[in-house]
Amino acid sequence: MYEQQQKLNDATREYQAALAIVPGMPDANFSLGWAYATQGNRSEASRFLKKYIEAAGQNESPDRVKAARDRVSELTEGY
C-alpha cells in the first residue's frame, strides 16, 4: 500500500520488518529491492533482488524472476 502511495520510506520499513519476522521471504526481498531501486539506492536494490533470485524456487513466477534479473542487470550496468 505504501509503495502504491509513493511512500517509499514507509514501504521499505515495512518490508524490512517482514524480513525480520520471516528472513528470506521472497515477496519482501523482491519488493524491498524494487523499492530501493525506485529510490535510486542501487546497492541495496541489487542486494535484495539478488537474494530474491537466489531463493526463488518453483513457486515463484518465471516472469517475476526475469524482471528481478533484468533489474539487477540495469542496476549493475557500468559499475
TORPA-4810 file (N, C-alpha, C, O; in nm, 3 decimals):
<nodes>
NODE_1_0.082_-0.118_0.000_0.000_0.000_0.000_0.087_0.125_0.000_0.062_0.219_-0.076_M
NODE_2_0.191_0.126_0.087_0.277_0.243_0.092_0.346_0.268_-0.041_0.361_0.382_-0.084_Y
NODE_3_0.387_0.161_-0.106_0.456_0.176_-0.234_0.363_0.237_-0.339_0.405_0.322_-0.418_E
NODE_4_0.238_0.195_-0.340_0.141_0.250_-0.434_0.117_0.398_-0.409_0.086_0.473_-0.501_Q
NODE_5_0.130_0.438_-0.283_0.111_0.578_-0.245_0.240_0.660_-0.258_0.244_0.776_-0.219_Q
NODE_6_0.344_0.597_-0.312_0.476_0.660_-0.328_0.539_0.699_-0.193_0.619_0.792_-0.186_Q
NODE_7_0.502_0.629_-0.087_0.562_0.648_0.045_0.669_0.541_0.062_0.653_0.446_0.139_K
NODE_8_0.778_0.558_-0.014_0.879_0.452_-0.023_0.955_0.430_0.106_0.995_0.317_0.134_L
NODE_9_0.977_0.533_0.185_1.044_0.513_0.314_0.959_0.425_0.405_1.011_0.337_0.474_N
NODE_10_0.830_0.449_0.406_0.740_0.365_0.486_0.735_0.223_0.430_0.733_0.127_0.506_D
NODE_11_0.734_0.211_0.299_0.731_0.079_0.237_0.856_0.000_0.272_0.847_-0.117_0.310_A
NODE_12_0.974_0.062_0.260_1.097_-0.011_0.291_1.100_-0.052_0.438_1.148_-0.161_0.471_T
NODE_13_1.049_0.033_0.525_1.044_-0.002_0.667_0.958_-0.125_0.691_0.994_-0.212_0.770_R
NODE_14_0.844_-0.133_0.625_0.754_-0.246_0.640_0.813_-0.374_0.581_0.799_-0.481_0.640_E
NODE_15_0.878_-0.364_0.467_0.941_-0.482_0.407_1.053_-0.534_0.496_1.070_-0.654_0.513_Y
NODE_16_1.130_-0.441_0.554_1.237_-0.482_0.646_1.178_-0.550_0.770_1.234_-0.647_0.820_Q
NODE_17_1.066_-0.498_0.819_1.000_-0.561_0.934_0.953_-0.702_0.899_0.965_-0.794_0.981_A
NODE_18_0.901_-0.720_0.779_0.859_-0.853_0.737_0.977_-0.949_0.732_0.965_-1.065_0.772_A
NODE_19_1.092_-0.901_0.683_1.211_-0.986_0.676_1.267_-1.017_0.814_1.331_-1.120_0.834_L
NODE_20_1.243_-0.929_0.909_1.287_-0.957_1.046_1.206_-1.072_1.106_1.257_-1.149_1.187_A
NODE_21_1.081_-1.082_1.065_0.993_-1.187_1.115_1.017_-1.318_1.038_1.027_-1.425_1.097_I
NODE_22_1.025_-1.307_0.906_1.044_-1.424_0.819_1.163_-1.396_0.727_1.145_-1.352_0.614_V
NODE_23_1.284_-1.422_0.775_1.402_-1.398_0.691_1.393_-1.477_0.561_1.354_-1.594_0.560_P
NODE_24_1.429_-1.412_0.453_1.427_-1.479_0.324_1.292_-1.479_0.253_1.278_-1.540_0.148_G
NODE_25_1.192_-1.412_0.311_1.059_-1.407_0.249_1.072_-1.352_0.106_1.113_-1.237_0.087_M
NODE_26_1.038_-1.433_0.005_1.058_-1.389_-0.133_0.988_-1.257_-0.168_1.050_-1.168_-0.227_P
NODE_27_0.862_-1.244_-0.132_0.789_-1.121_-0.167_0.854_-0.998_-0.105_0.862_-0.894_-0.170_D
NODE_28_0.898_-1.010_0.019_0.960_-0.896_0.086_1.094_-0.861_0.023_1.125_-0.743_0.004_A
NODE_29_1.174_-0.962_-0.011_1.302_-0.934_-0.078_1.281_-0.868_-0.213_1.348_-0.770_-0.245_N
NODE_30_1.188_-0.920_-0.291_1.159_-0.862_-0.422_1.111_-0.717_-0.407_1.163_-0.627_-0.472_F
NODE_31_1.013_-0.698_-0.322_0.953_-0.565_-0.307_1.051_-0.464_-0.247_1.053_-0.348_-0.287_S
NODE_32_1.131_-0.509_-0.151_1.230_-0.420_-0.092_1.334_-0.381_-0.196_1.372_-0.264_-0.205_L
NODE_33_1.380_-0.478_-0.274_1.474_-0.447_-0.380_1.416_-0.349_-0.481_1.483_-0.255_-0.523_G
NODE_34_1.292_-0.370_-0.518_1.227_-0.283_-0.615_1.210_-0.142_-0.558_1.231_-0.043_-0.629_W
NODE_35_1.171_-0.132_-0.432_1.154_-0.001_-0.369_1.287_0.074_-0.361_1.293_0.193_-0.390_A
NODE_36_1.393_0.003_-0.323_1.525_0.066_-0.320_1.567_0.114_-0.459_1.626_0.221_-0.472_Y
NODE_37_1.537_0.035_-0.561_1.571_0.076_-0.698_1.497_0.204_-0.735_1.554_0.294_-0.796_A
NODE_38_1.370_0.211_-0.698_1.290_0.330_-0.726_1.347_0.452_-0.655_1.339_0.564_-0.707_T
NODE_39_1.404_0.431_-0.537_1.464_0.540_-0.461_1.603_0.576_-0.513_1.661_0.677_-0.472_Q
NODE_40_1.657_0.496_-0.603_1.790_0.522_-0.656_1.903_0.461_-0.575_2.019_0.493_-0.599_G
NODE_41_1.869_0.375_-0.482_1.970_0.309_-0.399_2.011_0.179_-0.467_1.959_0.071_-0.436_N
NODE_42_2.104_0.190_-0.561_2.144_0.077_-0.646_2.198_-0.041_-0.565_2.162_-0.156_-0.591_R
NODE_43_2.285_-0.013_-0.469_2.350_-0.124_-0.398_2.250_-0.205_-0.316_2.252_-0.328_-0.320_S
NODE_44_2.162_-0.138_-0.243_2.062_-0.211_-0.165_1.960_-0.279_-0.255_1.914_-0.390_-0.226_E
NODE_45_1.924_-0.214_-0.363_1.830_-0.274_-0.457_1.888_-0.404_-0.513_1.821_-0.507_-0.515_A
NODE_46_2.012_-0.398_-0.557_2.077_-0.518_-0.612_2.088_-0.627_-0.507_2.064_-0.744_-0.536_S
NODE_47_2.123_-0.588_-0.385_2.140_-0.686_-0.278_2.012_-0.765_-0.253_2.015_-0.888_-0.245_R
NODE_48_1.900_-0.695_-0.240_1.775_-0.764_-0.208_1.715_-0.837_-0.328_1.653_-0.942_-0.312_F
NODE_49_1.733_-0.783_-0.448_1.685_-0.854_-0.565_1.767_-0.980_-0.589_1.711_-1.082_-0.631_L
NODE_50_1.896_-0.976_-0.562_1.978_-1.097_-0.574_1.936_-1.201_-0.472_1.934_-1.321_-0.503_K
NODE_51_1.903_-1.158_-0.351_1.853_-1.252_-0.250_1.725_-1.319_-0.300_1.706_-1.439_-0.284_K
NODE_52_1.638_-1.239_-0.360_1.514_-1.294_-0.414_1.544_-1.398_-0.522_1.489_-1.508_-0.520_Y
NODE_53_1.632_-1.363_-0.615_1.666_-1.454_-0.726_1.726_-1.583_-0.673_1.689_-1.692_-0.718_I
NODE_54_1.818_-1.572_-0.578_1.884_-1.691_-0.523_1.785_-1.784_-0.453_1.800_-1.906_-0.458_E
NODE_55_1.684_-1.727_-0.389_1.589_-1.807_-0.313_1.467_-1.849_-0.396_1.386_-1.931_-0.352_A
NODE_56_1.454_-1.791_-0.516_1.336_-1.820_-0.598_1.331_-1.969_-0.630_1.428_-2.027_-0.678_A
NODE_57_1.221_-2.025_-0.604_1.202_-2.168_-0.630_1.093_-2.190_-0.732_1.058_-2.100_-0.808_G
NODE_58_1.042_-2.309_-0.733_0.938_-2.348_-0.828_0.810_-2.266_-0.813_0.734_-2.251_-0.908_Q
NODE_59_0.787_-2.214_-0.693_0.662_-2.142_-0.668_0.664_-1.998_-0.717_0.559_-1.933_-0.722_N
NODE_60_0.781_-1.947_-0.753_0.791_-1.808_-0.797_0.761_-1.799_-0.946_0.796_-1.888_-1.024_E
NODE_61_0.698_-1.691_-0.984_0.665_-1.667_-1.124_0.792_-1.648_-1.206_0.877_-1.566_-1.169_S
NODE_62_0.807_-1.721_-1.315_0.924_-1.702_-1.401_0.936_-1.558_-1.452_1.047_-1.506_-1.469_P
NODE_63_0.822_-1.494_-1.477_0.825_-1.355_-1.523_0.879_-1.261_-1.415_0.950_-1.165_-1.444_D
NODE_64_0.844_-1.291_-1.291_0.892_-1.207_-1.181_1.042_-1.228_-1.158_1.114_-1.132_-1.131_R
NODE_65_1.088_-1.350_-1.169_1.230_-1.379_-1.156_1.307_-1.309_-1.268_1.414_-1.252_-1.245_V
NODE_66_1.253_-1.314_-1.389_1.317_-1.247_-1.502_1.321_-1.095_-1.479_1.422_-1.031_-1.507_K
NODE_67_1.212_-1.040_-1.428_1.208_-0.896_-1.401_1.316_-0.859_-1.299_1.382_-0.756_-1.314_A
NODE_68_1.333_-0.942_-1.198_1.436_-0.916_-1.096_1.575_-0.924_-1.159_1.660_-0.839_-1.132_A
NODE_69_1.599_-1.025_-1.242_1.729_-1.039_-1.309_1.757_-0.919_-1.400_1.868_-0.866_-1.402_R
NODE_70_1.656_-0.879_-1.475_1.672_-0.764_-1.564_1.702_-0.637_-1.486_1.785_-0.556_-1.527_D
NODE_71_1.634_-0.621_-1.374_1.655_-0.500_-1.293_1.795_-0.500_-1.233_1.860_-0.395_-1.229_R
NODE_72_1.843_-0.615_-1.187_1.980_-0.623_-1.134_2.079_-0.587_-1.243_2.176_-0.515_-1.218_V
NODE_73_2.056_-0.636_-1.363_2.146_-0.604_-1.475_2.148_-0.453_-1.500_2.255_-0.395_-1.522_S
NODE_74_2.032_-0.391_-1.498_2.025_-0.246_-1.517_2.098_-0.171_-1.407_2.168_-0.074_-1.432_E
NODE_75_2.081_-0.218_-1.284_2.139_-0.150_-1.170_2.291_-0.164_-1.164_2.360_-0.074_-1.117_L
NODE_76_2.342_-0.275_-1.212_2.486_-0.301_-1.202_2.560_-0.265_-1.331_2.683_-0.271_-1.335_T
NODE_77_2.487_-0.229_-1.434_2.549_-0.191_-1.560_2.636_-0.068_-1.542_2.590_0.035_-1.490_E
NODE_78_2.759_-0.078_-1.583_2.851_0.035_-1.571_2.917_0.047_-1.435_2.991_0.142_-1.411_G
NODE_79_2.892_-0.049_-1.347_2.953_-0.046_-1.214_3.049_-0.157_-1.198_3.111_-0.171_-1.092_Y
</nodes>
